[in-house]
Amino acid sequence: MNTRRVHPLPVRLTHWINAVGMPCMIMSGWGIYNASPLFAFRFPHWSTLGGWLGGSIAVHLAVMWLLVVNGLIYLAYGLVSRHFRRQLLPISVPAIKQDLSDALHLKLTHHLGHYNAVQRVLYWLVLLLGVLVVLSGLAIWKPVQLQDLVQLMGGYDMARYVHFFAMSGIGLFVVIHIVLVVLVPRTLLPMITGRTRENSHE
């Protein structure tokens, strides 16, 4: 039976590296947060990674470099291959309204290898959040060396808030992503193999 490619290898590799790295970043970040909370709550110890503050920082920085390199590879591929232009553009307000309405009424169809308007907006949003979380993270990590960046963030304390909420936004995206995979499980295998049956019902 004929098959067609829906997810190129670079997209799949960077996707699965993110799938492993993001939970590590979030859980180690919670461990760092617990040492100096921004709000009147702490994350349960079992949900953190690293065991203690120093361990959480070590995990966070190690995985940070992995995800930064992975992100740069994805951005380079997306630009050179025109993946972003083909898959994430165009975006129009009427299309967003229509697809959002269909999604809320559980009538939104899914075509493997094709992103609807809502998905395109969410992917652009998470890419922007990724840039923001990296910049705010650098400001927190090297506040003396990167004083201009810290000032751009509104100060060290504000940079921590920016980092927290940007990471929370990425975490929410991950949760939505997982829920959608559970609701539409046929999307999982093509993200592993890169291909789907030509005459499969989408």
C-alpha positions as CSV (number, residue, x, y, z in Angstrom):
1,M,0.0,0.0,0.0
2,N,1.3,3.4,-0.9
3,T,2.5,5.8,1.8
4,R,3.4,9.5,1.8
5,R,5.8,11.4,3.9
6,V,4.2,13.8,6.4
7,H,7.1,14.5,8.8
8,P,10.7,15.0,7.6
9,L,13.5,13.4,9.7
10,P,14.9,16.7,11.1
11,V,11.4,17.6,12.4
12,R,10.9,14.2,14.0
13,L,14.4,14.1,15.6
14,T,14.1,17.6,17.1
15,H,10.6,16.9,18.2
16,W,11.6,13.8,20.2
17,I,14.6,15.5,21.7
18,N,12.3,18.2,22.9
19,A,9.9,15.6,24.2
20,V,12.6,14.2,26.4
21,G,14.3,17.5,27.3
22,M,11.3,19.6,28.2
23,P,10.1,17.5,31.1
24,C,13.7,17.6,32.5
25,M,13.8,21.4,32.1
26,I,10.5,21.9,33.8
27,M,11.1,19.5,36.7
28,S,14.6,20.8,37.4
29,G,13.2,24.3,37.1
30,W,10.7,23.5,39.8
31,G,13.5,22.4,42.0
32,I,15.3,25.7,41.5
33,Y,12.1,27.6,42.0
34,N,11.5,25.9,45.4
35,A,14.8,27.3,46.7
36,S,13.4,30.8,46.3
37,P,9.7,30.8,45.5
38,L,8.0,33.6,43.6
39,F,4.6,32.8,44.9
40,A,3.1,31.3,48.1
41,F,3.5,27.7,47.0
42,R,6.2,25.1,46.3
43,F,6.3,22.2,44.0
44,P,6.2,18.7,45.6
45,H,9.7,17.3,46.0
46,W,8.7,14.2,44.0
47,S,7.9,16.4,41.0
48,T,11.4,18.0,40.9
49,L,14.6,16.8,39.3
50,G,18.1,17.0,40.7
51,G,17.6,16.1,44.4
52,W,18.7,19.5,45.7
53,L,19.4,23.0,44.5
54,G,22.8,22.4,43.1
55,G,21.7,19.2,41.4
56,S,18.6,20.9,39.9
57,I,20.8,23.7,38.6
58,A,23.3,21.2,37.1
59,V,20.5,19.3,35.3
60,H,18.8,22.6,34.2
61,L,22.0,24.0,32.6
62,A,23.0,20.7,31.0
63,V,19.6,20.1,29.3
64,M,19.4,23.8,28.5
65,W,22.4,23.5,26.1
66,L,20.9,20.4,24.5
67,L,17.6,22.2,23.8
68,V,19.3,25.4,22.6
69,V,21.3,23.4,20.1
70,N,18.3,21.4,19.2
71,G,16.2,24.6,18.7
72,L,18.9,26.2,16.5
73,I,18.9,23.1,14.3
74,Y,15.2,23.2,14.0
75,L,15.2,26.9,13.2
76,A,17.9,26.5,10.6
77,Y,16.1,23.6,9.0
78,G,12.8,25.4,9.1
79,L,14.3,28.4,7.3
80,V,16.4,26.6,4.8
81,S,13.8,24.0,3.8
82,R,11.0,26.6,3.9
83,H,9.2,24.3,6.4
84,F,7.9,27.3,8.3
85,R,6.6,28.9,5.2
86,R,4.9,25.8,3.9
87,Q,3.5,24.5,7.2
88,L,3.0,27.5,9.5
89,L,1.9,30.1,7.0
90,P,-0.4,31.8,6.0
91,I,-2.4,32.7,9.0
92,S,-5.6,34.8,8.7
93,V,-8.1,35.9,11.4
94,P,-11.1,34.4,9.6
95,A,-9.4,31.0,9.4
96,I,-8.5,31.2,13.1
97,K,-12.0,32.0,14.1
98,Q,-13.5,29.2,11.9
99,D,-11.0,26.6,13.1
100,L,-11.4,27.7,16.7
101,S,-15.2,27.5,16.4
102,D,-14.9,24.0,14.8
103,A,-12.5,22.9,17.6
104,L,-14.9,24.1,20.4
105,H,-17.7,22.2,18.7
106,L,-15.5,19.1,18.2
107,K,-16.0,19.4,14.5
108,L,-12.4,20.3,13.5
109,T,-11.0,17.8,11.0
110,H,-7.3,16.7,11.2
111,H,-5.2,16.1,8.1
112,L,-1.8,14.4,8.8
113,G,1.0,16.7,7.7
114,H,-1.2,19.8,7.6
115,Y,-1.5,22.3,10.3
116,N,-4.8,24.2,10.7
117,A,-4.9,27.9,11.6
118,V,-5.2,27.3,15.4
119,Q,-2.2,24.9,15.3
120,R,-0.2,27.4,13.3
121,V,-0.9,30.1,15.9
122,L,0.0,27.8,18.8
123,Y,3.3,26.8,17.1
124,W,4.3,30.4,16.4
125,L,3.4,31.2,20.0
126,V,5.5,28.4,21.5
127,L,8.4,29.4,19.3
128,L,8.2,33.0,20.7
129,L,7.9,31.6,24.2
130,G,11.0,29.5,23.6
131,V,13.0,32.6,22.6
132,L,11.6,34.5,25.6
133,V,12.4,31.7,28.1
134,V,16.0,31.5,26.7
135,L,16.6,35.3,27.0
136,S,15.1,35.5,30.5
137,G,17.0,32.4,31.5
138,L,20.3,34.0,30.4
139,A,19.4,37.1,32.3
140,I,18.9,35.1,35.5
141,W,22.0,33.0,34.9
142,K,24.4,35.8,34.2
143,P,22.9,39.0,35.6
144,V,26.2,40.8,35.9
145,Q,27.7,39.9,32.6
146,L,24.3,40.5,30.8
147,Q,23.2,43.7,32.6
148,D,21.7,45.2,29.5
149,L,19.5,42.1,29.0
150,V,18.5,42.1,32.6
151,Q,17.4,45.8,32.3
152,L,15.5,44.9,29.1
153,M,13.6,42.3,31.2
154,G,12.8,45.0,33.8
155,G,15.3,43.9,36.3
156,Y,16.5,40.6,37.8
157,D,13.3,39.9,39.8
158,M,11.1,40.7,36.8
159,A,13.3,38.4,34.6
160,R,12.4,35.6,37.0
161,Y,8.7,36.2,36.6
162,V,9.1,36.4,32.8
163,H,11.0,33.1,32.9
164,F,8.4,31.4,35.1
165,F,5.4,32.5,33.0
166,A,7.1,31.8,29.7
167,M,8.0,28.3,30.9
168,S,4.4,27.8,32.2
169,G,3.2,28.7,28.7
170,I,5.4,26.1,27.1
171,G,4.3,23.6,29.7
172,L,0.7,24.3,28.9
173,F,1.4,23.8,25.2
174,V,3.0,20.4,26.0
175,V,-0.1,19.4,28.0
176,I,-2.4,20.4,25.2
177,H,-0.2,18.6,22.7
178,I,-0.3,15.4,24.7
179,V,-4.1,15.7,25.2
180,L,-4.6,16.1,21.4
181,V,-2.4,13.0,20.8
182,V,-4.6,11.0,23.2
183,L,-7.7,12.3,21.4
184,V,-6.2,11.6,17.9
185,P,-3.8,8.7,18.5
186,R,-3.3,8.1,14.8
187,T,-1.0,11.1,14.8
188,L,1.6,9.4,16.9
189,L,3.0,6.7,14.6
190,P,3.7,9.1,11.7
191,M,5.7,11.3,14.1
192,I,7.9,8.2,14.6
193,T,8.0,6.7,11.1
194,G,7.5,10.0,9.2
195,R,5.0,8.4,6.9
196,T,1.3,7.6,6.7
197,R,-0.9,5.5,4.4
198,E,-1.9,7.4,1.3
199,N,-5.6,6.3,1.5
200,S,-5.9,6.5,5.3
201,H,-8.9,8.5,6.6
202,E,-7.8,11.7,8.1
